Amino acid sequence: MRQPRREPGSRAPRPTEGATCTGPGESCFPSDGPLMCALEQERRFRLPPKTPLSLQPILLRGQRLEAALSCPHFLRHPKQHLIRSLAEARPEDLTPHVMVLLAQHLARHRLREPQLLEAIAYFLVAQETQLSSKVVQKLVLPFGRLNYLPLEQQFMPCLERILAREAGVAPLATVNILMSLCQLRCLPFRALHFVFSPGFINHISGTPHALIVRRYLSLLDAAVELELPGYRGPRLPRRQRVSIFPQPLITDRARCKYSHKDIVAEGLRQLLGEEKYRQDLTVPPGYCTDFLLCVSSSGAVLPVRTQDPFLPYPPRSCPQGQAASQPTTQDQDPAQRVVLMLRERWHFCREGRVLLGSRALRERHLGLMGYQLLPLPFEELESQRGLPQLKNYLRQKLQALGLRWGPEGG
């Protein structure tokens, strides 16, 4: 398993090291930690020191951070106000409820703020014995969603201990924690052994959330298949597997009027013809693709109806040294599957170029299954002025991969 890495020469303070919890009005975060350093940097550069007027009447009552996160106008204020509210909070203000509000705020608004995420990781480690898995699942959520692996060295060992302690108590929370860790490529083997055990699967079968748990377990099983060749424990039985993401994600459906999918589809239709691509096709084990093309070894774009658009899953591998069988027509000219991936603005963390964890996971798994990915970033799509320019853009993208179409291309 890949362990969290630190920059050379750096280390994470233990829960009791460097903490400044000696007085009721002092911070309970390490004095040399990222949160306190961010606060000191803010003061050094003389950023706005005062709380916005709209927050002052509430913040004076005590629960400053909770009040800030509950304010409907909070997004209008700079992130420094949130950093200050957290760094200057008193120990009694930093309750699990407040930290869950912070985690949900970051995840909901795609805010990949390292200082705040490190503060959540530090709180989780420091309060490990006091937290249930139902609270931990909410604290861990932003790390997977925002594709951020904290520097805190005790983060993964802490989660492994919590999973070992609480796995049988809250099945859905356990699987939710593993889903976040799956997006970070940090799946603990011991927890996988537990959730794939017959006892756990039988336990969740009769529960109201059985379908969503089976969907998450199916995704975890795919991650084991594709990313953990050294895993030798139990796996999800085939009869229990379901399609992971059989349709476009909720965020894509909610923002369909802002999506570039329709104009890209029209560009492909005019450029290639309707028979040479498939839109919103779900490929095993259940990933919905934006656009899929079948391409011969010579680069000719083939009609999808003449090909099996799905690559085999699990991926087939020919053992080394094994004699090849009599080649078939398909063996002589195997078709490559090319997936055009729309990378819309909301597929990234806010104000950054880091893909959200679910998007990065889908692209990673499609690549491991053998699909050739062609990303279409939103900046490039937004720069096209009208359909003619977009067609020329798509033509250049496809030709850069060596693709041919038309009478000479098949």
N, C-alpha and C positions, 0 to 999 in steps of 0.2 A: 504493500500500500504506500502511496505517496504521502509523505509526512509534510506538515507545514514547514516552510523554510524561512530563514531570517537572513537579513543582510549580514555580511561578514562583520564580526565584532559586536553585534547587537544581541541582546537577550531580553526576554520578557520577565518582568518582576513577578515573583510569586504573590499570591493574594495578600500576604502580610508584609511584603517588602516595600519600602518606599511609600507606603500609604500614609496619608495625613488625616487620620480620623481622631486626632487627640482632643478636639474641641467641638462643641455643638454647632459652631458656625463655620467649620473648616471642611474642605473637600475630602472625600474618602477615596480619591483616585491617587495612583502613584505620582509623586511630585515630578518624576522624570518621565512619566508616561506620555503617549501621544496627545491625550486630551488636554493635560495641563500645559504641554508645550504649545499646543494650538492657542490656548488662552493667552499665554505669555506673548506669543507672536502677535496676536491681535492687539494686545496692549502696546507692544513695541511700535507697531505701525499706526497706532492711534485710530483704529477703526471706531465707528460710532459706539461710545461707551454706555449710552443710556438705553434702557428698555423702551420700545415704542410706546407712545402714549396710550394706544388702544389696549396695551397689555398691563399697564401700571396698576390700575385699580385691582386687578385680579392677582397679580404676582405678589403684591404686598401681603396677601393673606397667608402665605406660607408655601403651598405646593406649587412652586414656581414652574418647574418643568412640566408638570401635568397641565397646568393652566395654559402654558405656551402651546403645548401640543393640542389642546382642546379648542384653541382660538380659531374660528373659521377664517380669519384673515392672516393666519400665520405664514402662509406661503408667500405673501407679499413682502415679508421681511427677510433680510439676509440670513444666511446659515449661521453667521457668527453669533446671532442672538441665541440660537439653540445650543451652540457649543458653550457659550458663556453660562446659560441657564443650567446646563448639565455639570460643567466643571465647577461652578460655585455652589452647587446644591449641597445641602447638609446631608449627612448619612441617613437620617430618618426620612428624608424626602425620596431617597432612591429605593422605592419599594418595587417588588416584581410587577405590580400593576403599572407603575410609571415607566419602567423599562420596556414592558410589553407595548405600551403606547408609542414609545420611541421606535421600537423595532417595526411596528406596523406602519408608522409614519414613513420611515425610510423605504420599506418595501412597496408601499402603495404608490409613492411618488417617484420611485426609481432613483432615490438619492444615494449614490455610492460615496459616502463621506467616510474616509478611513478613520478619522478621529472618533466619530460617533460609533462606528462599527466595532472598533477596538474597545471602546468603553463598554459596549454590550457584552463582548467576549470576556472582558475582565470581570464584569458583574456576574456573569454566568459561572465563571470559575470560582470566584470568591464566595458565592452563595450556593454552591453545588448541593450541599446536603439539605438545603431548605427548599429546593425547587422540585416540583413534580414534573413528570414528562409532559403534561398538558400545558404547563407554562413554558417549558424548555422548547417545545415545538414552535411556539410563537417567537421566542427569542432567537432561534436558529433560522427562522424563515428568511430574513433579509440577506443572510450570507449566501444561501443557495440562489435566491432570486437575483441578487446583484453580482453574483459570480465573484465573491470576495472571500478569500481564505485568510483569516486573521493571523497576525504574527504571534499572538499569544500561544506559547508553547504547550500550555496545559489544556488548550481548547479541545483537541481531539481526545486525549486521555480522559478528560472530564466527561465528554459526551458518551464515551464507551462505558464508563462506570454508571452513568445515569441509565443508559439503555439496559445494561445488565441488571440493574436494580428494579426498573420500572416496566420492562418490556411486557411482562404478563399482566400488568395492571391496566394499561391503556393501549390497546392494539392500534387504534387509528393514530394516536399521537406518536407511537413508536415508528410506524410506517412513514408518517410525515417527516420525522427527524431524518430517517434514512433517505427520503426523497431529497431533502436539502443537501445531505452529504453526497448523494449520487451526483448532483449537479456540480459539486466541488471535486469529484473524483477521489473521495476519501471514505469509501465504504469499509466499515470494520467487519472482518470475517465472522467474528463471534455473533454479532447481531444478525448477520445473514443466515447463519446456521439456525438461529431461533425462529425468524419469520418464515423460513422455508420448511420448518418442521411440520409434520402432519398434525401435531397437537395445535399449533398456532393456526394453521389453515382451517382445521375443523372448528376451532373456536370462533373464528370470524365469519364462518359460512352462514350462520343464522342471524347475524346482526344487521341492523338497518343500513350500515355503511359497508356491507359486504362487497358491492360492486365497485365502489371507489377504491377499496383496499385491494381487490383483485387487480384492478387497473394499475395501481402503484406497484404491486408485487410483480406484475408482468413487465413493467418498466425496469424494476430492479433486476429481474431475471435476464432481460436483454443486456443490461449493463454488465452483469456477471459474464454472460456469453461473449461480449465484444471487448470488454476492458480488463477482465480479471482472469487471464489464462491459468494463474496458479491456484485458483479456487477449486477445492475438491469436495466441498460439502454438499448438502441437499440442494435441489433446485425445485422450482415451481412445477408441479405436474402439468403435462400438456393439456389435460382436460380443464385445468383451472385458469389457463391463460386466456386473456381477452385482448382486443385491440386497444392499444395504448391511447393514441390521439386520433380517433377515426374521422375527425372533421377539423376544419380550421379552428384555432384557439379562440376563446371568448373575446379576447382583446382585439383580434383581427375582425371578428364579426361586428363588434361594437364600433369599430372605426373604419368600416368598409367604405364609407363615403370619402375618406381621406386616403384610401389605399391607391397604389398604382397598379393593382392587379388587373383591372378592367382594360386599361389602356395598353398594358403589356400584352394581355391576351389578344387584343385587336392587332397589335403590331406583329405578333407571331402568326396570327391567322393570315394577314396579308403577305407576310414574308415567306412563310413555309407552307401554308395551307392547313385546313382544319384537321386533316388526317395525320399530321406529323408531330402533334404534341398532345399531351393530356393535361388537363388542369384539375387541381385539387384531388389528385389520385392518392389514395392511402396505400402505402406499401407495407408488407410485413416487416416487423411485428406490429405495425399500427401507426406509422408516422405519415402524416398528411404532407404531400409535396405540393409546391406552388405550380410548377410546370415540369413535365418530364418528357424527354426526347429519347428515342432509340437510334443509335448511331452505329453504322458498320465499322469494321476495322479500317476501311479506306476513308472514313470520314463522311460517308453519305448518310443524310438524315432519312430514316426509313419510316414508312407509314406504321403507326403504332399498332394498328389492327393486325398487321402481319407478324408481329413479335409478341412474345410474352414480356410485358413491361416490368414484371417483378424479377428482381434477382433472388436467388434461393436464400432462404433464411431457416436455420443458421447458415452462414456462409460456408460453402464447400471448399475444402483444401485438399489438394492432391498430395499424398505422402511422397516424400522425396525418394527417388530410386525406383518408384513403381512404374512399370512399363505402361505406356499409353495404349489405350484401346483403339480399335479401328475408328478413325476420325469420321465424324458426321459432317453434314453440310454446315450445321451451326458451329461445330468445333473449328472448321476451316475459316469461318467468317463470323466470329462471335460479335454480338451486338453489345455496345457499351450503353449504359443508361446515364444520361446527363440530366441533372436536376437543377433548374433555375430557381435560386432562392431569393425572394424579395427580402431585403433588409430595410424595413420601414423605420421611421424615426423612433417609434415606440418600442422597437425591438432592442433598443440600447438603453443603458443606464443614462439618466438625464445628464446633459452637458458632458458627454464623454463618448468614447468609441469602443466601450466594452459591451459585448452582447450580454443580454440577460441570460441567466443560467439555463432556463428552459430552451432558449434558442440555440445556445452553444451546445447543449446536450444533443438536440436533434441533429444539428449539422455534424457533430462528432460521430454520432452513431450511423448516420447515412453514409459518411465517408468510410467508416470501418466495414460497412456492409458491401462496399464496392461501387457505390454510386459516385459519379464525378460531379462535383458541385461547382456551379457557376453563380457566385453571389452578384446581386444587382443592388448596390447601395443606394439609399434614398437620395444622397447628395447628387449622384450622377443622374438618377431618374428625374429629380426636380429641375435639373439644368436643361433638360430637353424641352424645346419650345414647339409643341405640337406633334402630331403623329408622324409626319415625314422625318423629323429629326430623331424621334424615338426609334423608328424602323432602321435608320442608318446606325444608330447606337447599338441596337440588337444585332444587326448584321456584323458590325465590327467585333462585338463580343463573341459571337458564334464562330466567326472566321478565325479569331485568335486561338480557338481550340482546335482548328483544323477541320471544321465542319463544312460540308458542301450540300447543296440542295438544288432543286430544279432539274431540268432534263439531264444535265451532266452529272448531277449528284445523286440521282435516284429518287 
